[in-house]
């Protein structure tokens, strides 16, 4: 089991910082590090072995939870309080459905994938 998750852990072991995602004109820090994955795994009862399938055939609830965990951890990394709930995030996404795709691109980039786009980490 560990051998299937080892490549993910290796990619996450690199020094990683947060970036920003704009959802419905609201700029939020986002970070899909090991802590965000830990929280997602805990909230969705996802096994360590299944983390390599993130973004594939996800339910809407799982996608929102994953994005929320990334935003929550982005706030932690930016040393900011996160005053957003999953429900608040869903309300924001109602006005910007493309933001789900943006978040998944950031996830792929931070997990070491190549999407062809670059998002620079910015600090406040």
N, C-alpha and C positions, 0 to 999 in steps of 0.2 A: 504494500500500500504506500509506504513512504517513497518508494522509487517513482511513483506516478506524480507525486506532489513536489518532489525535490526540485525540478526545473522552475516551478513557480517560486519556491522559497529562495532559490538562488537569485532569481531576478529581483525579488523583493529585498534581498540582502544588500543591494546597491544602495548608496545614499540617495534617498528619495525625499522630495519635498512636495509641497502642495502646489496646486495651480488654481485657477479660477474658472468657474463655469457661470455663464449668464443664463438665467432662467426667467423668462418673462420680465426682463429689464432689471432683475435683481442679481447682483454679482456675489457669488458665494465661493469660499475656498473649498476645494475638494481634494481628497487624497485617498487613493486605494492602496494603502499599505497593509501590512500584516494585521495591524490592529483593526482596521475597517473590515478585513476579511474575517477576523475572529468574531467581531460583533455580528456580521451578516450570518456566519455559520451558526452562532448561538441563537439568533432570532428566527432562523428558518430551518433549524435542525439539519443543516447541510453537512455532510461528512467531509473530512479533510480530503479524501479521495475524489469527491465530486467537485471540489473547487476549480479543477482544471476545465470544467464545463460551463463556467460562468458565461452568461449571455446567450447560451444555446437553449432554445425551447423554454425560456423562463416565463412564469406567470407574470401578470402585470404587478401583482402584489410583491413578488420576489424582486422584480426590476426596481420598483419604488423603494423597497427595503435596502437593496444594494446601493442605490444612488444615495439614499439617506445616510447609510453608514459611511459612505465616502465623504459626504458633506459634513457629517458630524465629526469625522476624524480630521478633515481639513480645518475645521474650526479649532480643534484641539491643537493641531500643528501650528496654526496661525496665532495661537494663544488668545482666541476669541471665544466668547460665550455663544453657544448655538441655541437660538431661541425658536428653532424650527422643529415641527413635528412631522411625521410621515404624512399626516393629513394636510398640513400646511404645504408640504412639498407637492402633494397631489394637486392642490388648488393652484399652485404656481404653474405646474405643468399643463393644467387645463388651458392656459393661455399661450403655451409654447411647447406643443407636443414634440417638436424636433429636438428639444433638449434631452430627451431620452437617448437619442442617437449620439448626441454630443457627449453625454456622460459615458456611453459605452466606448466611444473613441478614446476618451481620456483613460478609461479603464485599460483598454488595449495598450495604449502608449505606456502607462505606468507599470503594466505587467510585462513590458518588453516587446510588445507587438509593434509592427510598422504599419501605420495607417496612411503614411504619406503627408500627414499634417504635423506641424510642430506647435505645441503649447508650451510657452515658457512659464516657469514658476515665477510668480511675482509676490513680493512681500509687501504688506501694508506698512 
